[in-house]
Amino acid sequence: MIYFDTAYLARCYLEDESYEAVRGLAENDVVACSELGRAELSAVFHRKRREGAIDDQTHEILLAQLEQDDRDEIWQWLTLDRDVIDRVMESFRALPADLFVRTADAVHLSTAKHAGVTRLFTNDRHMLRAAPHFGVAADDIIGRRG
C-alpha cells in the first residue's frame, strides 16, 4: 500500500504535465489517503472552478467521478481518529523548532505512519522535509513544486 497526498490524488482526476506518471503509479498499488484528503480533493476541484481552470459542468463531473470512485473503493480512505490526532500532537512536541510543518501535512504524515504504509508520495517540499521526523518514507516522482 502506498499513500498519496491530495496533490497526487488530484492528478488522478485533473490533467497536468505530470498526471500520467501519477496515474501509472496508482495503477500498480493500493493507494491510501487520510479522510482529510477526500475533503481536500473537493476543495481542489472547487479552487479549479473558482480560478476558471474548469467550468461548472466539469466541476460536477469531477465530483460525480469522486463519488463513483468512493462507491467502487478505488481509494483506501484512512480514518482520521483520535490515535492519529494524538500522533500529530506528539509529533509537534518533538519536531525541531526550525522545521516548517502545516497541520494538514502532519495529519497526512501521521495517518500514513499509523496505517503502516510503505511509501508516501507528495510534491510538497515541506512535507518531504518533514517525513523522516514522522518515520515515513516519502518520494516525489513529479518534481517538487509545493
Beta strands, then each sheet from edge to edge (+ up, - down):
strand 1: 2-4
strand 2: 31-34
strand 3: 76-78
strand 4: 119-121
strand 5: 138-139
sheet 1: 3+ 2+ 1+ 4+ 5+
end
